[in-house]
Amino acid sequence: MGTTVLRRHLPNDVRVTARGYGEARPVADNDDEAGRKQNRRVTLTYHQGR
């Protein structure tokens, strides 16, 4: 599914790129649940035009 639902609500000339991170690029320590929770994230990038 990814960005399919989001794209329905954006103008046609806007592209969305979703990039998942986590264990590969942690922002917190993966040794406890709190740190793992912070590392579960997705970055959305919007591109105007074609």
mmCIF entry with sequence, helices, sheets and N, C-alpha, C, O atoms, coordinates in Angstrom:
data_MODEL
# 
_entry.id   MODEL 
# 
_entity.id                         1 
_entity.type                       polymer 
_entity.pdbx_number_of_molecules   1 
# 
_entity_poly.entity_id                      1 
_entity_poly.type                           'polypeptide(L)' 
_entity_poly.nstd_linkage                   no 
_entity_poly.nstd_monomer                   no 
_entity_poly.pdbx_seq_one_letter_code       MGTTVLRRHLPNDVRVTARGYGEARPVADNDDEAGRKQNRRVTLTYHQGR 
_entity_poly.pdbx_seq_one_letter_code_can   MGTTVLRRHLPNDVRVTARGYGEARPVADNDDEAGRKQNRRVTLTYHQGR 
_entity_poly.pdbx_strand_id                 A 
# 
loop_
_entity_poly_seq.entity_id 
_entity_poly_seq.num 
_entity_poly_seq.mon_id 
_entity_poly_seq.hetero 
1 1  MET n 
1 2  GLY n 
1 3  THR n 
1 4  THR n 
1 5  VAL n 
1 6  LEU n 
1 7  ARG n 
1 8  ARG n 
1 9  HIS n 
1 10 LEU n 
1 11 PRO n 
1 12 ASN n 
1 13 ASP n 
1 14 VAL n 
1 15 ARG n 
1 16 VAL n 
1 17 THR n 
1 18 ALA n 
1 19 ARG n 
1 20 GLY n 
1 21 TYR n 
1 22 GLY n 
1 23 GLU n 
1 24 ALA n 
1 25 ARG n 
1 26 PRO n 
1 27 VAL n 
1 28 ALA n 
1 29 ASP n 
1 30 ASN n 
1 31 ASP n 
1 32 ASP n 
1 33 GLU n 
1 34 ALA n 
1 35 GLY n 
1 36 ARG n 
1 37 LYS n 
1 38 GLN n 
1 39 ASN n 
1 40 ARG n 
1 41 ARG n 
1 42 VAL n 
1 43 THR n 
1 44 LEU n 
1 45 THR n 
1 46 TYR n 
1 47 HIS n 
1 48 GLN n 
1 49 GLY n 
1 50 ARG n 
# 
_struct_asym.id          A 
_struct_asym.entity_id   1 
# 
loop_
_struct_conf.conf_type_id 
_struct_conf.id 
_struct_conf.pdbx_PDB_helix_id 
_struct_conf.beg_label_comp_id 
_struct_conf.beg_label_asym_id 
_struct_conf.beg_label_seq_id 
_struct_conf.pdbx_beg_PDB_ins_code 
_struct_conf.end_label_comp_id 
_struct_conf.end_label_asym_id 
_struct_conf.end_label_seq_id 
_struct_conf.pdbx_end_PDB_ins_code 
_struct_conf.beg_auth_comp_id 
_struct_conf.beg_auth_asym_id 
_struct_conf.beg_auth_seq_id 
_struct_conf.end_auth_comp_id 
_struct_conf.end_auth_asym_id 
_struct_conf.end_auth_seq_id 
_struct_conf.pdbx_PDB_helix_class 
_struct_conf.details 
_struct_conf.pdbx_PDB_helix_length 
HELX_P HELX_P1 AA1 THR A 4  ? ARG A 8  ? THR A 4  ARG A 8  1 ? 5 
HELX_P HELX_P2 AA2 GLU A 33 ? ASN A 39 ? GLU A 33 ASN A 39 1 ? 7 
# 
_struct_conf_type.id          HELX_P 
_struct_conf_type.criteria    ? 
_struct_conf_type.reference   ? 
# 
_struct_sheet.id               AA1 
_struct_sheet.type             ? 
_struct_sheet.number_strands   2 
_struct_sheet.details          ? 
# 
_struct_sheet_order.sheet_id     AA1 
_struct_sheet_order.range_id_1   1 
_struct_sheet_order.range_id_2   2 
_struct_sheet_order.offset       ? 
_struct_sheet_order.sense        anti-parallel 
# 
loop_
_struct_sheet_range.sheet_id 
_struct_sheet_range.id 
_struct_sheet_range.beg_label_comp_id 
_struct_sheet_range.beg_label_asym_id 
_struct_sheet_range.beg_label_seq_id 
_struct_sheet_range.pdbx_beg_PDB_ins_code 
_struct_sheet_range.end_label_comp_id 
_struct_sheet_range.end_label_asym_id 
_struct_sheet_range.end_label_seq_id 
_struct_sheet_range.pdbx_end_PDB_ins_code 
_struct_sheet_range.beg_auth_comp_id 
_struct_sheet_range.beg_auth_asym_id 
_struct_sheet_range.beg_auth_seq_id 
_struct_sheet_range.end_auth_comp_id 
_struct_sheet_range.end_auth_asym_id 
_struct_sheet_range.end_auth_seq_id 
AA1 1 VAL A 14 ? GLY A 20 ? VAL A 14 GLY A 20 
AA1 2 VAL A 42 ? GLN A 48 ? VAL A 42 GLN A 48 
# 
loop_
_atom_site.group_PDB 
_atom_site.id 
_atom_site.type_symbol 
_atom_site.label_atom_id 
_atom_site.label_alt_id 
_atom_site.label_comp_id 
_atom_site.label_asym_id 
_atom_site.label_entity_id 
_atom_site.label_seq_id 
_atom_site.pdbx_PDB_ins_code 
_atom_site.Cartn_x 
_atom_site.Cartn_y 
_atom_site.Cartn_z 
_atom_site.occupancy 
_atom_site.B_iso_or_equiv 
_atom_site.pdbx_formal_charge 
_atom_site.auth_seq_id 
_atom_site.auth_comp_id 
_atom_site.auth_asym_id 
_atom_site.auth_atom_id 
_atom_site.pdbx_PDB_model_num 
ATOM 1   N N  . MET A 1 1  ? 0.830  -1.186 0.000   1.00 0.00 ? 1  MET A N  1 
ATOM 2   C CA . MET A 1 1  ? 0.000  0.000  0.000   1.00 0.00 ? 1  MET A CA 1 
ATOM 3   C C  . MET A 1 1  ? 0.875  1.250  0.000   1.00 0.00 ? 1  MET A C  1 
ATOM 4   O O  . MET A 1 1  ? 0.691  2.113  -0.859  1.00 0.00 ? 1  MET A O  1 
ATOM 5   N N  . GLY A 1 2  ? 1.798  1.376  0.912   1.00 0.00 ? 2  GLY A N  1 
ATOM 6   C CA . GLY A 1 2  ? 2.751  2.477  0.902   1.00 0.00 ? 2  GLY A CA 1 
ATOM 7   C C  . GLY A 1 2  ? 2.109  3.848  0.847   1.00 0.00 ? 2  GLY A C  1 
ATOM 8   O O  . GLY A 1 2  ? 1.353  4.213  1.747   1.00 0.00 ? 2  GLY A O  1 
ATOM 9   N N  . THR A 1 3  ? 2.396  4.605  -0.184  1.00 0.00 ? 3  THR A N  1 
ATOM 10  C CA . THR A 1 3  ? 1.926  5.987  -0.313  1.00 0.00 ? 3  THR A CA 1 
ATOM 11  C C  . THR A 1 3  ? 0.677  6.102  -1.176  1.00 0.00 ? 3  THR A C  1 
ATOM 12  O O  . THR A 1 3  ? 0.263  7.214  -1.501  1.00 0.00 ? 3  THR A O  1 
ATOM 13  N N  . THR A 1 4  ? 0.072  4.993  -1.551  1.00 0.00 ? 4  THR A N  1 
ATOM 14  C CA . THR A 1 4  ? -1.074 5.003  -2.459  1.00 0.00 ? 4  THR A CA 1 
ATOM 15  C C  . THR A 1 4  ? -2.212 5.881  -1.950  1.00 0.00 ? 4  THR A C  1 
ATOM 16  O O  . THR A 1 4  ? -2.735 6.700  -2.706  1.00 0.00 ? 4  THR A O  1 
ATOM 17  N N  . VAL A 1 5  ? -2.598 5.734  -0.715  1.00 0.00 ? 5  VAL A N  1 
ATOM 18  C CA . VAL A 1 5  ? -3.708 6.518  -0.160  1.00 0.00 ? 5  VAL A CA 1 
ATOM 19  C C  . VAL A 1 5  ? -3.342 7.995  -0.119  1.00 0.00 ? 5  VAL A C  1 
ATOM 20  O O  . VAL A 1 5  ? -4.164 8.843  -0.467  1.00 0.00 ? 5  VAL A O  1 
ATOM 21  N N  . LEU A 1 6  ? -2.139 8.311  0.294   1.00 0.00 ? 6  LEU A N  1 
ATOM 22  C CA . LEU A 1 6  ? -1.703 9.707  0.355   1.00 0.00 ? 6  LEU A CA 1 
ATOM 23  C C  . LEU A 1 6  ? -1.739 10.348 -1.026  1.00 0.00 ? 6  LEU A C  1 
ATOM 24  O O  . LEU A 1 6  ? -2.175 11.492 -1.157  1.00 0.00 ? 6  LEU A O  1 
ATOM 25  N N  . ARG A 1 7  ? -1.297 9.648  -2.046  1.00 0.00 ? 7  ARG A N  1 
ATOM 26  C CA . ARG A 1 7  ? -1.262 10.201 -3.406  1.00 0.00 ? 7  ARG A CA 1 
ATOM 27  C C  . ARG A 1 7  ? -2.638 10.593 -3.910  1.00 0.00 ? 7  ARG A C  1 
ATOM 28  O O  . ARG A 1 7  ? -2.758 11.530 -4.700  1.00 0.00 ? 7  ARG A O  1 
ATOM 29  N N  . ARG A 1 8  ? -3.667 9.904  -3.476  1.00 0.00 ? 8  ARG A N  1 
ATOM 30  C CA . ARG A 1 8  ? -5.040 10.237 -3.905  1.00 0.00 ? 8  ARG A CA 1 
ATOM 31  C C  . ARG A 1 8  ? -5.443 11.636 -3.465  1.00 0.00 ? 8  ARG A C  1 
ATOM 32  O O  . ARG A 1 8  ? -6.322 12.244 -4.077  1.00 0.00 ? 8  ARG A O  1 
ATOM 33  N N  . HIS A 1 9  ? -4.825 12.151 -2.428  1.00 0.00 ? 9  HIS A N  1 
ATOM 34  C CA . HIS A 1 9  ? -5.202 13.444 -1.863  1.00 0.00 ? 9  HIS A CA 1 
ATOM 35  C C  . HIS A 1 9  ? -4.270 14.582 -2.281  1.00 0.00 ? 9  HIS A C  1 
ATOM 36  O O  . HIS A 1 9  ? -4.429 15.712 -1.820  1.00 0.00 ? 9  HIS A O  1 
ATOM 37  N N  . LEU A 1 10 ? -3.314 14.297 -3.135  1.00 0.00 ? 10 LEU A N  1 
ATOM 38  C CA . LEU A 1 10 ? -2.351 15.308 -3.572  1.00 0.00 ? 10 LEU A CA 1 
ATOM 39  C C  . LEU A 1 10 ? -2.592 15.671 -5.038  1.00 0.00 ? 10 LEU A C  1 
ATOM 40  O O  . LEU A 1 10 ? -3.153 14.872 -5.788  1.00 0.00 ? 10 LEU A O  1 
ATOM 41  N N  . PRO A 1 11 ? -2.175 16.867 -5.449  1.00 0.00 ? 11 PRO A N  1 
ATOM 42  C CA . PRO A 1 11 ? -2.269 17.226 -6.869  1.00 0.00 ? 11 PRO A CA 1 
ATOM 43  C C  . PRO A 1 11 ? -1.462 16.247 -7.724  1.00 0.00 ? 11 PRO A C  1 
ATOM 44  O O  . PRO A 1 11 ? -0.521 15.621 -7.236  1.00 0.00 ? 11 PRO A O  1 
ATOM 45  N N  . ASN A 1 12 ? -1.830 16.119 -8.989  1.00 0.00 ? 12 ASN A N  1 
ATOM 46  C CA . ASN A 1 12 ? -1.179 15.163 -9.897  1.00 0.00 ? 12 ASN A CA 1 
ATOM 47  C C  . ASN A 1 12 ? 0.301  15.435 -10.109 1.00 0.00 ? 12 ASN A C  1 
ATOM 48  O O  . ASN A 1 12 ? 1.058  14.510 -10.404 1.00 0.00 ? 12 ASN A O  1 
ATOM 49  N N  . ASP A 1 13 ? 0.733  16.693 -9.966  1.00 0.00 ? 13 ASP A N  1 
ATOM 50  C CA . ASP A 1 13 ? 2.143  16.997 -10.231 1.00 0.00 ? 13 ASP A CA 1 
ATOM 51  C C  . ASP A 1 13 ? 3.035  16.819 -8.998  1.00 0.00 ? 13 ASP A C  1 
ATOM 52  O O  . ASP A 1 13 ? 4.213  17.176 -9.039  1.00 0.00 ? 13 ASP A O  1 
ATOM 53  N N  . VAL A 1 14 ? 2.500  16.281 -7.918  1.00 0.00 ? 14 VAL A N  1 
ATOM 54  C CA . VAL A 1 14 ? 3.289  16.043 -6.709  1.00 0.00 ? 14 VAL A CA 1 
ATOM 55  C C  . VAL A 1 14 ? 3.572  14.551 -6.579  1.00 0.00 ? 14 VAL A C  1 
ATOM 56  O O  . VAL A 1 14 ? 2.655  13.729 -6.578  1.00 0.00 ? 14 VAL A O  1 
ATOM 57  N N  . ARG A 1 15 ? 4.858  14.216 -6.471  1.00 0.00 ? 15 ARG A N  1 
ATOM 58  C CA . ARG A 1 15 ? 5.272  12.823 -6.263  1.00 0.00 ? 15 ARG A CA 1 
ATOM 59  C C  . ARG A 1 15 ? 5.713  12.662 -4.818  1.00 0.00 ? 15 ARG A C  1 
ATOM 60  O O  . ARG A 1 15 ? 6.258  13.588 -4.217  1.00 0.00 ? 15 ARG A O  1 
ATOM 61  N N  . VAL A 1 16 ? 5.473  11.482 -4.265  1.00 0.00 ? 16 VAL A N  1 
ATOM 62  C CA . VAL A 1 16 ? 5.847  11.196 -2.883  1.00 0.00 ? 16 VAL A CA 1 
ATOM 63  C C  . VAL A 1 16 ? 6.783  9.992  -2.873  1.00 0.00 ? 16 VAL A C  1 
ATOM 64  O O  . VAL A 1 16 ? 6.521  8.979  -3.521  1.00 0.00 ? 16 VAL A O  1 
ATOM 65  N N  . THR A 1 17 ? 7.869  10.121 -2.134  1.00 0.00 ? 17 THR A N  1 
ATOM 66  C CA . THR A 1 17 ? 8.799  9.018  -1.945  1.00 0.00 ? 17 THR A CA 1 
ATOM 67  C C  . THR A 1 17 ? 8.825  8.674  -0.462  1.00 0.00 ? 17 THR A C  1 
ATOM 68  O O  . THR A 1 17 ? 9.026  9.550  0.380   1.00 0.00 ? 17 THR A O  1 
ATOM 69  N N  . ALA A 1 18 ? 8.624  7.409  -0.144  1.00 0.00 ? 18 ALA A N  1 
ATOM 70  C CA . ALA A 1 18 ? 8.672  6.952  1.249   1.00 0.00 ? 18 ALA A CA 1 
ATOM 71  C C  . ALA A 1 18 ? 9.930  6.123  1.443   1.00 0.00 ? 18 ALA A C  1 
ATOM 72  O O  . ALA A 1 18 ? 10.244 5.246  0.638   1.00 0.00 ? 18 ALA A O  1 
ATOM 73  N N  . ARG A 1 19 ? 10.640 6.413  2.516   1.00 0.00 ? 19 ARG A N  1 
ATOM 74  C CA . ARG A 1 19 ? 11.878 5.696  2.812   1.00 0.00 ? 19 ARG A CA 1 
ATOM 75  C C  . ARG A 1 19 ? 11.846 5.247  4.257   1.00 0.00 ? 19 ARG A C  1 
ATOM 76  O O  . ARG A 1 19 ? 11.769 6.076  5.164   1.00 0.00 ? 19 ARG A O  1 
ATOM 77  N N  . GLY A 1 20 ? 11.905 3.950  4.483   1.00 0.00 ? 20 GLY A N  1 
ATOM 78  C CA . GLY A 1 20 ? 11.894 3.413  5.829   1.00 0.00 ? 20 GLY A CA 1 
ATOM 79  C C  . GLY A 1 20 ? 13.304 3.278  6.372   1.00 0.00 ? 20 GLY A C  1 
ATOM 80  O O  . GLY A 1 20 ? 14.231 2.905  5.653   1.00 0.00 ? 20 GLY A O  1 
ATOM 81  N N  . TYR A 1 21 ? 13.450 3.586  7.647   1.00 0.00 ? 21 TYR A N  1 
ATOM 82  C CA . TYR A 1 21 ? 14.735 3.445  8.309   1.00 0.00 ? 21 TYR A CA 1 
ATOM 83  C C  . TYR A 1 21 ? 14.539 2.533  9.507   1.00 0.00 ? 21 TYR A C  1 
ATOM 84  O O  . TYR A 1 21 ? 13.466 1.945  9.639   1.00 0.00 ? 21 TYR A O  1 
ATOM 85  N N  . GLY A 1 22 ? 15.469 2.394  10.338  1.00 0.00 ? 22 GLY A N  1 
ATOM 86  C CA . GLY A 1 22 ? 15.332 1.544  11.512  1.00 0.00 ? 22 GLY A CA 1 
ATOM 87  C C  . GLY A 1 22 ? 16.684 1.053  11.955  1.00 0.00 ? 22 GLY A C  1 
ATOM 88  O O  . GLY A 1 22 ? 17.554 1.846  12.318  1.00 0.00 ? 22 GLY A O  1 
ATOM 89  N N  . GLU A 1 23 ? 16.868 -0.264 11.929  1.00 0.00 ? 23 GLU A N  1 
ATOM 90  C CA . GLU A 1 23 ? 18.143 -0.842 12.375  1.00 0.00 ? 23 GLU A CA 1 
ATOM 91  C C  . GLU A 1 23 ? 19.320 -0.334 11.555  1.00 0.00 ? 23 GLU A C  1 
ATOM 92  O O  . GLU A 1 23 ? 20.425 -0.198 12.080  1.00 0.00 ? 23 GLU A O  1 
ATOM 93  N N  . ALA A 1 24 ? 19.099 -0.052 10.277  1.00 0.00 ? 24 ALA A N  1 
ATOM 94  C CA . ALA A 1 24 ? 20.191 0.375  9.409   1.00 0.00 ? 24 ALA A CA 1 
ATOM 95  C C  . ALA A 1 24 ? 20.713 1.769  9.768   1.00 0.00 ? 24 ALA A C  1 
ATOM 96  O O  . ALA A 1 24 ? 21.912 2.029  9.657   1.00 0.00 ? 24 ALA A O  1 
ATOM 97  N N  . ARG A 1 25 ? 19.821 2.665  10.197  1.00 0.00 ? 25 ARG A N  1 
ATOM 98  C CA . ARG A 1 25 ? 20.219 4.040  10.527  1.00 0.00 ? 25 ARG A CA 1 
ATOM 99  C C  . ARG A 1 25 ? 19.535 4.483  11.817  1.00 0.00 ? 25 ARG A C  1 
ATOM 100 O O  . ARG A 1 25 ? 18.661 5.349  11.782  1.00 0.00 ? 25 ARG A O  1 
ATOM 101 N N  . PRO A 1 26 ? 19.911 3.915  12.936  1.00 0.00 ? 26 PRO A N  1 
ATOM 102 C CA . PRO A 1 26 ? 19.242 4.241  14.194  1.00 0.00 ? 26 PRO A CA 1 
ATOM 103 C C  . PRO A 1 26 ? 19.537 5.664  14.666  1.00 0.00 ? 26 PRO A C  1 
ATOM 104 O O  . PRO A 1 26 ? 20.624 6.198  14.443  1.00 0.00 ? 26 PRO A O  1 
ATOM 105 N N  . VAL A 1 27 ? 18.545 6.261  15.320  1.00 0.00 ? 27 VAL A N  1 
ATOM 106 C CA . VAL A 1 27 ? 18.735 7.562  15.959  1.00 0.00 ? 27 VAL A CA 1 
ATOM 107 C C  . VAL A 1 27 ? 18.785 7.393  17.475  1.00 0.00 ? 27 VAL A C  1 
ATOM 108 O O  . VAL A 1 27 ? 19.079 8.340  18.204  1.00 0.00 ? 27 VAL A O  1 
ATOM 109 N N  . ALA A 1 28 ? 18.495 6.179  17.942  1.00 0.00 ? 28 ALA A N  1 
ATOM 110 C CA . ALA A 1 28 ? 18.512 5.875  19.378  1.00 0.00 ? 28 ALA A CA 1 
ATOM 111 C C  . ALA A 1 28 ? 19.092 4.474  19.560  1.00 0.00 ? 28 ALA A C  1 
ATOM 112 O O  . ALA A 1 28 ? 19.287 3.738  18.593  1.00 0.00 ? 28 ALA A O  1 
ATOM 113 N N  . ASP A 1 29 ? 19.359 4.127  20.793  1.00 0.00 ? 29 ASP A N  1 
ATOM 114 C CA . ASP A 1 29 ? 19.924 2.824  21.138  1.00 0.00 ? 29 ASP A CA 1 
ATOM 115 C C  . ASP A 1 29 ? 18.895 1.719  20.924  1.00 0.00 ? 29 ASP A C  1 
ATOM 116 O O  . ASP A 1 29 ? 17.754 1.851  21.368  1.00 0.00 ? 29 ASP A O  1 
ATOM 117 N N  . ASN A 1 30 ? 19.275 0.636  20.255  1.00 0.00 ? 30 ASN A N  1 
ATOM 118 C CA . ASN A 1 30 ? 18.376 -0.483 20.003  1.00 0.00 ? 30 ASN A CA 1 
ATOM 119 C C  . ASN A 1 30 ? 18.358 -1.508 21.137  1.00 0.00 ? 30 ASN A C  1 
ATOM 120 O O  . ASN A 1 30 ? 17.754 -2.570 20.987  1.00 0.00 ? 30 ASN A O  1 
ATOM 121 N N  . ASP A 1 31 ? 19.001 -1.216 22.258  1.00 0.00 ? 31 ASP A N  1 
ATOM 122 C CA . ASP A 1 31 ? 19.082 -2.167 23.364  1.00 0.00 ? 31 ASP A CA 1 
ATOM 123 C C  . ASP A 1 31 ? 17.825 -2.228 24.221  1.00 0.00 ? 31 ASP A C  1 
ATOM 124 O O  . ASP A 1 31 ? 17.641 -3.184 24.974  1.00 0.00 ? 31 ASP A O  1 
ATOM 125 N N  . ASP A 1 32 ? 16.957 -1.222 24.120  1.00 0.00 ? 32 ASP A N  1 
ATOM 126 C CA . ASP A 1 32 ? 15.717 -1.263 24.901  1.00 0.00 ? 32 ASP A CA 1 
ATOM 127 C C  . ASP A 1 32 ? 14.532 -0.873 24.019  1.00 0.00 ? 32 ASP A C  1 
ATOM 128 O O  . ASP A 1 32 ? 14.707 -0.357 22.915  1.00 0.00 ? 32 ASP A O  1 
ATOM 129 N N  . GLU A 1 33 ? 13.329 -1.129 24.522  1.00 0.00 ? 33 GLU A N  1 
ATOM 130 C CA . GLU A 1 33 ? 12.111 -0.895 23.737  1.00 0.00 ? 33 GLU A CA 1 
ATOM 131 C C  . GLU A 1 33 ? 11.931 0.571  23.375  1.00 0.00 ? 33 GLU A C  1 
ATOM 132 O O  . GLU A 1 33 ? 11.491 0.884  22.269  1.00 0.00 ? 33 GLU A O  1 
ATOM 133 N N  . ALA A 1 34 ? 12.264 1.470  24.286  1.00 0.00 ? 34 ALA A N  1 
ATOM 134 C CA . ALA A 1 34 ? 12.115 2.903  24.019  1.00 0.00 ? 34 ALA A CA 1 
ATOM 135 C C  . ALA A 1 34 ? 12.978 3.328  22.824  1.00 0.00 ? 34 ALA A C  1 
ATOM 136 O O  . ALA A 1 34 ? 12.522 4.087  21.968  1.00 0.00 ? 34 ALA A O  1 
ATOM 137 N N  . GLY A 1 35 ? 14.206 2.846  22.766  1.00 0.00 ? 35 GLY A N  1 
ATOM 138 C CA . GLY A 1 35 ? 15.090 3.176  21.651  1.00 0.00 ? 35 GLY A CA 1 
ATOM 139 C C  . GLY A 1 35 ? 14.611 2.574  20.349  1.00 0.00 ? 35 GLY A C  1 
ATOM 140 O O  . GLY A 1 35 ? 14.640 3.236  19.312  1.00 0.00 ? 35 GLY A O  1 
ATOM 141 N N  . ARG A 1 36 ? 14.167 1.318  20.389  1.00 0.00 ? 36 ARG A N  1 
ATOM 142 C CA . ARG A 1 36 ? 13.658 0.673  19.170  1.00 0.00 ? 36 ARG A CA 1 
ATOM 143 C C  . ARG A 1 36 ? 12.421 1.399  18.649  1.00 0.00 ? 36 ARG A C  1 
ATOM 144 O O  . ARG A 1 36 ? 12.215 1.504  17.440  1.00 0.00 ? 36 ARG A O  1 
ATOM 145 N N  . LYS A 1 37 ? 11.612 1.895  19.563  1.00 0.00 ? 37 LYS A N  1 
ATOM 146 C CA . LYS A 1 37 ? 10.409 2.631  19.177  1.00 0.00 ? 37 LYS A CA 1 
ATOM 147 C C  . LYS A 1 37 ? 10.780 3.906  18.411  1.00 0.00 ? 37 LYS A C  1 
ATOM 148 O O  . LYS A 1 37 ? 10.140 4.240  17.413  1.00 0.00 ? 37 LYS A O  1 
ATOM 149 N N  . GLN A 1 38 ? 11.801 4.609  18.871  1.00 0.00 ? 38 GLN A N  1 
ATOM 150 C CA . GLN A 1 38 ? 12.255 5.830  18.191  1.00 0.00 ? 38 GLN A CA 1 
ATOM 151 C C  . GLN A 1 38 ? 12.823 5.516  16.817  1.00 0.00 ? 38 GLN A C  1 
ATOM 152 O O  . GLN A 1 38 ? 12.741 6.345  15.911  1.00 0.00 ? 38 GLN A O  1 
ATOM 153 N N  . ASN A 1 39 ? 13.393 4.339  16.650  1.00 0.00 ? 39 ASN A N  1 
ATOM 154 C CA . ASN A 1 39 ? 14.027 3.973  15.384  1.00 0.00 ? 39 ASN A CA 1 
ATOM 155 C C  . ASN A 1 39 ? 13.036 3.496  14.323  1.00 0.00 ? 39 ASN A C  1 
ATOM 156 O O  . ASN A 1 39 ? 13.394 3.397  13.150  1.00 0.00 ? 39 ASN A O  1 
ATOM 157 N N  . ARG A 1 40 ? 11.805 3.199  14.714  1.00 0.00 ? 40 ARG A N  1 
ATOM 158 C CA . ARG A 1 40 ? 10.792 2.814  13.730  1.00 0.00 ? 40 ARG A CA 1 
ATOM 159 C C  . ARG A 1 40 ? 10.210 4.080  13.130  1.00 0.00 ? 40 ARG A C  1 
ATOM 160 O O  . ARG A 1 40 ? 9.334  4.709  13.724  1.00 0.00 ? 40 ARG A O  1 
ATOM 161 N N  . ARG A 1 41 ? 10.690 4.454  11.959  1.00 0.00 ? 41 ARG A N  1 
ATOM 162 C CA . ARG A 1 41 ? 10.246 5.698  11.350  1.00 0.00 ? 41 ARG A CA 1 
ATOM 163 C C  . ARG A 1 41 ? 10.325 5.613  9.832   1.00 0.00 ? 41 ARG A C  1 
ATOM 164 O O  . ARG A 1 41 ? 11.065 4.807  9.268   1.00 0.00 ? 41 ARG A O  1 
ATOM 165 N N  . VAL A 1 42 ? 9.549  6.457  9.198   1.00 0.00 ? 42 VAL A N  1 
ATOM 166 C CA . VAL A 1 42 ? 9.522  6.568  7.748   1.00 0.00 ? 42 VAL A CA 1 
ATOM 167 C C  . VAL A 1 42 ? 9.635  8.045  7.411   1.00 0.00 ? 42 VAL A C  1 
ATOM 168 O O  . VAL A 1 42 ? 8.990  8.883  8.041   1.00 0.00 ? 42 VAL A O  1 
ATOM 169 N N  . THR A 1 43 ? 10.444 8.360  6.427   1.00 0.00 ? 43 THR A N  1 
ATOM 170 C CA . THR A 1 43 ? 10.580 9.729  5.960   1.00 0.00 ? 43 THR A CA 1 
ATOM 171 C C  . THR A 1 43 ? 9.850  9.859  4.635   1.00 0.00 ? 43 THR A C  1 
ATOM 172 O O  . THR A 1 43 ? 10.082 9.076  3.714   1.00 0.00 ? 43 THR A O  1 
ATOM 173 N N  . LEU A 1 44 ? 8.968  10.848 4.537   1.00 0.00 ? 44 LEU A N  1 
ATOM 174 C CA . LEU A 1 44 ? 8.260  11.131 3.292   1.00 0.00 ? 44 LEU A CA 1 
ATOM 175 C C  . LEU A 1 44 ? 8.880  12.352 2.652   1.00 0.00 ? 44 LEU A C  1 
ATOM 176 O O  . LEU A 1 44 ? 9.122  13.357 3.320   1.00 0.00 ? 44 LEU A O  1 
ATOM 177 N N  . THR A 1 45 ? 9.138  12.266 1.354   1.00 0.00 ? 45 THR A N  1 
ATOM 178 C CA . THR A 1 45 ? 9.681  13.380 0.597   1.00 0.00 ? 45 THR A CA 1 
ATOM 179 C C  . THR A 1 45 ? 8.710  13.720 -0.519  1.00 0.00 ? 45 THR A C  1 
ATOM 180 O O  . THR A 1 45 ? 8.253  12.838 -1.247  1.00 0.00 ? 45 THR A O  1 
ATOM 181 N N  . TYR A 1 46 ? 8.397  14.997 -0.649  1.00 0.00 ? 46 TYR A N  1 
ATOM 182 C CA . TYR A 1 46 ? 7.476  15.452 -1.683  1.00 0.00 ? 46 TYR A CA 1 
ATOM 183 C C  . TYR A 1 46 ? 8.268  16.139 -2.789  1.00 0.00 ? 46 TYR A C  1 
ATOM 184 O O  . TYR A 1 46 ? 9.176  16.926 -2.526  1.00 0.00 ? 46 TYR A O  1 
ATOM 185 N N  . HIS A 1 47 ? 7.907  15.827 -4.030  1.00 0.00 ? 47 HIS A N  1 
ATOM 186 C CA . HIS A 1 47 ? 8.570  16.399 -5.192  1.00 0.00 ? 47 HIS A CA 1 
ATOM 187 C C  . HIS A 1 47 ? 7.510  17.054 -6.060  1.00 0.00 ? 47 HIS A C  1 
ATOM 188 O O  . HIS A 1 47 ? 6.575  16.386 -6.500  1.00 0.00 ? 47 HIS A O  1 
ATOM 189 N N  . GLN A 1 48 ? 7.642  18.361 -6.315  1.00 0.00 ? 48 GLN A N  1 
ATOM 190 C CA . GLN A 1 48 ? 6.701  19.080 -7.167  1.00 0.00 ? 48 GLN A CA 1 
ATOM 191 C C  . GLN A 1 48 ? 7.190  19.035 -8.598  1.00 0.00 ? 48 GLN A C  1 
ATOM 192 O O  . GLN A 1 48 ? 8.385  19.194 -8.848  1.00 0.00 ? 48 GLN A O  1 
ATOM 193 N N  . GLY A 1 49 ? 6.307  18.825 -9.523  1.00 0.00 ? 49 GLY A N  1 
ATOM 194 C CA . GLY A 1 49 ? 6.656  18.767 -10.944 1.00 0.00 ? 49 GLY A CA 1 
ATOM 195 C C  . GLY A 1 49 ? 6.968  17.364 -11.406 1.00 0.00 ? 49 GLY A C  1 
ATOM 196 O O  . GLY A 1 49 ? 7.012  16.431 -10.604 1.00 0.00 ? 49 GLY A O  1 
ATOM 197 N N  . ARG A 1 50 ? 7.182  17.217 -12.685 1.00 0.00 ? 50 ARG A N  1 
ATOM 198 C CA . ARG A 1 50 ? 7.435  15.885 -13.250 1.00 0.00 ? 50 ARG A CA 1 
ATOM 199 C C  . ARG A 1 50 ? 8.842  15.722 -13.708 1.00 0.00 ? 50 ARG A C  1 
ATOM 200 O O  . ARG A 1 50 ? 9.210  14.658 -14.206 1.00 0.00 ? 50 ARG A O  1 
# 
